[in-house]
């Protein structure tokens, strides 16, 4: 229904008035009336044309954008010259004049355009965006989620509409006007029953968790940390390839190439990183605790350092000092 606004009778009449006024009436009766008539008709026609430039329905944005461009054209000489060049390319030699009084017509004309839009056909039911994305991921064929056929049957109190939604199954509109998705029978009838589409996000989360673990080990190394970083990166890549190996189109359910490459890289990285951690004398990093959090870290700063606190104040003894001066 993207063209319903443009094909509305009021919009079609505005197009006819605009063409007749620019090519006939202005030459026969030039003046204030014919000049303002072009502005009003143009503001009624422009919003549905601008709405076609957007991928999704953005009718309100189209109306606001039309009003903003009209204000620039009518209030500045630069905008008027640019509009004259564009209009000359579309409809022949034309001249657009900057006139701030034309802005008084913008709001009523745009209100008429919006009123026409409200009287056009609307979508009674639309497949949610998340549902379309799920179907495209599940079946890997986005055009297959579009409706294929429609049937209407008269019933007492109205009509029943049945839509064959392709891969999405069957959708039924009851006589009360309520839409109900029936779908296809089977375990994949609902999104909740199929978690396989979330495998890419889950695999990335697992790899990021392993990378954070290896990064924490690398911060405690005294040496060999460049080599450790290289093999840790290779291990994360191998783990991701291994997680992507399960595929239903193969006999055993795994892609042999991804399985071999993932296992090889992951095993090599585990062995080498383990040896480097031992040879590099990896140790846990000490954390400095702010004074307001604990009374034990009396000389520790409030930032977290890799080497912790280098200088500590010995705890005070509860017993009196035994130095000669104390005696």
N, C-alpha and C positions, 0 to 999 in steps of 0.2 A: 504493500500500500504506500510505497514511497512517492508515487505519482498522483495519489488521490488529491492532495492539496493543489498541485499544479493543474490538474484536470477538472477542478471544481468549476461549475458554471460562472461563478463570480470572478474567478481568476481568468477564465477564458474571455469574458466580457471586458475585463481590464486590459488584456492583451490587444483585443480588437480596438478599443478606444485609444490605446497608446499608439498603435500603428496609424490609425486614421488621423489622429490629431497631429502626429509628427510629419506625415507625408501629404496631408490634404488641408486640414483645418488651419494650421499655422500659416500656410501660404495664402489661404483665402481670407482669413481674419486674424492677422497677427495682433497680439495684445496680451493683456493681463490674464484673461480667462483661459486662453489656449495654453499659455505658459504654465499656469498652475495646474491645469488639467493633466499635463504630461507628468508633473511631479507626483500627483495623487495616484494616477494609474501605474506609474513606475514603482511606487512604494508598495502597491498591492501585489504586483507581479514579482518583485525582486525576492522577498523572503522565501517562497517555495522554490525558486531557482537556486538560491544560496543553500537551502537545506539539502539539495541533491549533492552538494559537494562533500558532505560529511558521510562517513561510512555508516554511522548509526544515526538513529533519529535524534536530531538536536534542533528541533523547531524553534524553541525559545532562543537558543544561541543565534540562529539564523535571523530572527527578527531583531535582536539587539545589535548584531553585526551590521545589518542593513541600516538601522538608524544611525549607528556610529559613522559609517561611511558617508551617508547622506549629509550628516552634520559637517564632516570634514570638507566635502565637496562644496557645500553652500556657504561655508564660513571662511574659506581661504581661497586665494587665487591659485595657489599651487594645486590644490585638490580639484578645482574647476578645470584647470588646463589638463590634468591627467585624465579626468572623466571625459573631456572633449575628445582626446585622442583615442581612448578606448571605445567610446560610442561611435566615433567616425569609422573605426575598423569594423564595427558590427552592423551599423545601419547607414553607412555613407557619411558624407561631410556633415558634421554637426558642431554646434557650439553650445557649451554649457556655461552659464553665467553664475557667478557667486552672488547670492542674494540671501542675506540672513533672515528676511521675512518669510522665506519658504520653509524655515524650520517650524513655523507655526502649523504647517500642514502635516508635518512628519508624524506627530503623535496620533492624530485622528486616522490618518491613512494606515499606519502600522496597526492600530487597533482594529481597523476593518480587516486587514490581512490576518490577524490573529483570530478574529471572529470567524472568518472563512475556514481557517484551519480547524477550529473546533467543530465545524459542521461537516467535516469530511469523514470518510470511512476510517474506522479504527480497528485495530487487531483485538478481536474478542478473546483470543487465547494465543499465547506465545510460549515457545519452549524456553525455559530459563537458560541463562548463559552457562551456569555451572553444569547443567544437564548436557548441553551441546558439547562442552569441553570434555566431559566424562565419556560420551559416546565416541568422540573423535579419538580419544586416547585408547579406549577399549578396543575399537575396531580398526583404528588407523585409516579411516576413510570418512573425511568430514562431509562430503556431499551426500553421503548415504543417510544422514540424519534429517533430511528435509522431507516434508510430507509428500506422499506419492499419489494418493487418491482421496476422494471425498464422496460421501453418500448422505443424502437427506431423506428422512422418512417422516411422514405425517403421523402424529400421535394426538390423542385427546389432550387438549390444552396447549398445543404447540407442535414443534418439530424436534426430532432427534437427529443430531449430526454425528456421523462417524468418520473419523479421519485416520487414514493409514499413514503413520508417521515414519515409514521406512524402518531403520534400525531401532528407532525408539519404540516401536509397537503401535498400538491402537489408542486413540484418544476419543472420548465420547462426550458430547454436549447433551445434557438432559433438557427436558422441556422447561425446567425452571431457569435455564440459562447457566447452570453450573457445569464447568468442564471437569472431567474425571479421566485420568490417565490409567488405562487398563494394562498397557504394555504387552509383553510376550510372556507366555508361561515358561517357567524354568527358573534356575537359580540366579540368573542375571537380570531378573526383572526389576531390581532396584539397585541403587548405588550402594546401599549399606551392605548388600550381600557380596560385593566384589571389591576387595581391597587391592587387587593387583595393579590398578592404575596409579597407586601411590608409591610404587616401587622406586621410580627415579628419585623422588624427594627423600625416601627412606634411605636409599643407598648413599646419597650425598651427605645426609646427617651422620651415618655411620663412619664415612671416610673423614668427615670433619672432626668427629670425636676422637678417632685414632690419631689424626694429625695433631690435635691438642695434647694428647698423651705423649706422643713422641717429642713434641716441642718442649714439654715440661722436663723430659729426660735430658734433652739437649742443653737446657740452661744449667744443668748441674755438671756438665762435662768440663774437665780441666784441659783436655786436648782432644784432637781428632774430631772436633765438632763440625768442620766443613764436610768431611767425608760422611759423618753421621747424617748431616742434613741432606746430602745427595741421595743416600740409600733410603732414608726415611721418605723422601719425596717419591722415589721409585716404588717403595712399598705401598704408599697410599694410592698411587696410580694402579698398581697391580691389584690391590684390594677392590678398587672400583670396577676394574675389568672383570674380576671374579664375581662380584655381585651382579653384574650385568649378563653373566653367562647363561642363567636359566632362560630358555626360550622353548615354547611349546612346539615349534615346527620341526624340531629334531627328534630323533628316535628316543634317546634317553632323557630328553627334556633339557639338554645343555648344549650350548654351542661349543664344539670341541676346540676351536681356535681360541676363543676367549677363555675357556676353562684352563687350557694348557698355559697360555700366556699369563693369566692371572695367578695361577698357582705357582708358576716359576718365579715371577717377580716378587710375590708376597713371601714365599719361603726364603728366597735369597735375601730379601731385606730384613726379615726377622733374624736370620743367622748373623748377618754382618752387623746389624745394629746392636744385637746382643753382645757380640765380641767387642765392638767399639765402645759400648757402655762399660764393659769390664776393664778394657785396656785404658780407657780414658778416665777411670776412677770417678765414675758418676756419683754424685752425692746429692742429697736433697738440699734445696736452697733454703736458707734461713730467712725467716720473715720477721721484720721489726714491727712490734706492736705499739701503737700510739700510747702515750702516757695516760690519756683519759680512759683508755680501755683496760689497762692493767697497771698495777702498782709495781710489778716486778721489773718491767722495762723502764727503769728510771732514766737511763741515759740514751735510750734509743730514739731516733728521730721519728717523725710522724709519717715518713714515706717508706715504701717497701723497697729494700735494696737487695741486690743479688748476693752480696757478700755478708749481709746482715750487719750487726753492730760489731765494730772492731774493738771498741773500748768499752769495758763494763766496769761499773763501780762495785767493789765487793760488798756483800751484805753486812750490815752492822751487827756486832755481837750483842747479845742480851746481857753478857757478864761485864763487870767493870774492867777497865784496862789494867794490865799488870806492868806497865812500863814504869821505870824509876821515877818519872815525874809525877805519876799518879799516886805513888806512895807518899 
